[in-house]
């Protein structure tokens, strides 16, 4: 069984966990990684639910004044991604489209009904990165958004962050294992 849960990314000079948008779930958030320029990655288990991630990122963006991004990971196979910028713009995408399509078949929905194509999502992602002060390559973003997980979608999520300009500050000699990617256990074990 893979990892199920949320990843939340934002930029602030204080811990994102202190933001009011997390009042109900503060005790369940765990700092996973700190990146350059105040970017933070927090992890939250699937229960209790964080609610609508579109609303979550809009609220976090409003509170911090910086772009925010969140993902809900389904069994390390695919993820729903939502992002918002300070100008009120928001976008969503999915990672692991083939697996997401299989999940959606159960609800008799088509993936195209809910998610932008990888190319359209990449264009939105590049605009989001620009609002964050980064330059993103839409071709590289499209490649990440169209890729199949190998082997875990969490690795694609980290690739997405890197393409959006959120750079890892981890020890360069450390193994390249990301939260949830270690047999689906997440960083909490």
N, C-alpha and C positions, 0 to 999 in steps of 0.2 A: 504494500500500500504506500502510495506517495504522499507528498505534503499537501495539506489543505490549509488555507489561511490567507491572510492579507499581508501585503507589503505597502507601506506608506512612505513616500519620499517628499521631503520639503526642505526649505532653507530658512533658517532662523538663527539668531544669536543666542537663543536659549533652547532647551530641549523641547522638541515638538510635543512631547507628552504633556507639557504644561499648558498647551492650547485648550481653550474652552470646548472646542469641537470634540475633544476626547474625554469630557467630564464623566461620561457613563462607562468608558472602557479603559481608563487610565491604568488600572491595575493589571491589565492584560497585555499592555504594550511592552515590547522589549527592544532596546536599541540594538540593532544588528550591525550597523556600520556607520562611521562618520566619513564624509568625503570632503574634498576641498571646498572652500568658500562657504562653509556653514551648512552644506547639504547633509541631510541625515536620512538614514533608512531604518524604519521601525517595522517590526513584525508583530502580528496579532493572530491568535488562533481563530479558527472558524466560528467558535462559540465563545462568548456571546457574539452575535453578528454586529458588525460595525454599521450595518444599514446600507443605504444606497451610496455606492462609492462616488458617483457623480456629485451628489450633495456634499459628501465628505471633502472632496478635493476643492470644491468651490468655497466651502466654509474655511478650510485650512488656508487657501489662497487669500481670502478676505482678511483673515486674522493675521497672517504673516506678511502680507503685501508682496509675496513672492510666488512664483509658479509652484504647483504641487502636482503630484502624480500618485496614483494608488493602483494596486492590482489585487484581484482575487484569484488565487491559484487553486485549480481543481486537480487534485491527485497527481501533482507534478507533471500533468499531461498538457494543460493549456491554462490560459489566464485571461481574465477580462481586465483591460487596462482603461483607466479614466484619468484625464489630466485637465487642469484648468490654469489659466493665466490671470494676472492682475487686471487686465483690461476687460475681464468678463468672458473671454473666449474659453471654450472647452472642447475637448475632443475625446473620442474613445476608440479603442481598437481591441484586437485580441491577439494573443500569441498562441501558436500551435493551432492553426486554423483547421486542420484535418480532424484533430481530436475534438475541438470545439464544435465542429459540424456534427460529430457523432453524439455529443451531449445534447445538442439542440434538436436532433431527430426525435428524441424522446418527447419533446414538447411540440413536435410537428412544426417547428419554425426553421426558416432558412437562414444561414449565417449572414447572407447579404441583407436581410431585413434589419439586423441589429448592428452590424459592424461595417465600417468603411473598408474598402479594398486596401491592401497593403500600400499601394501607391498613394491613395488619397490620405490614408492615415499618416504616411511619411511626410506628406506636405504639411499637414496639421502639426505633426511632431516638430518639423523644422521651424515653424512659426513659434511654437511653444519654446523651443530651445533659444530662439532669438530673443524672446521676452525674458529669458533667464540670463541673457548676455553671452550666449554660446552660438557657435556656428555649427549646424548639422548638415551632413551630406544626405540628401534625400534618397540617393541610390543605395547608400549603405543602410539607411533606415528601412527602405523598402525590402531589402534583402533580409534583415532581421525580422520584420513583421510578416514576411512570407515563409520563413524557415520553419522546419519541423524541429521539435525539441531533440537534442542529442546529448545526453539521454533525458535531461530534465528541463522543463520549461523555465525553471528558476535561472538557469544559465542564459537562456534567451532574454530574460528580464534584465539581467546584468549587462548583456550586450546592448539592449535597448538604452539603458542608462548611459553607458559609455558613448553610444552614438549621439545621444542628446547632450553630451558634454559634461556629464556628471562623472568625474574621474575618481577612481579608487585611490585611497591613501594607504592601503594595506601594504604590509611588508612585501617587497617584490620577490623575496625568496620563499614566501609562504605558498603552500599548495593552492591551486585555483579551485577551491570548493566553496560554493556559495550556500546561503541558508536554504534549507530544504532539500539541497542536492545530495546530502549524505544519506542515501537510502530513504529519502523522504522524511527524515526525522526533524528537519528544521534545526535552527541553532539552539533550540531549547532542549534537544536531545531526544 
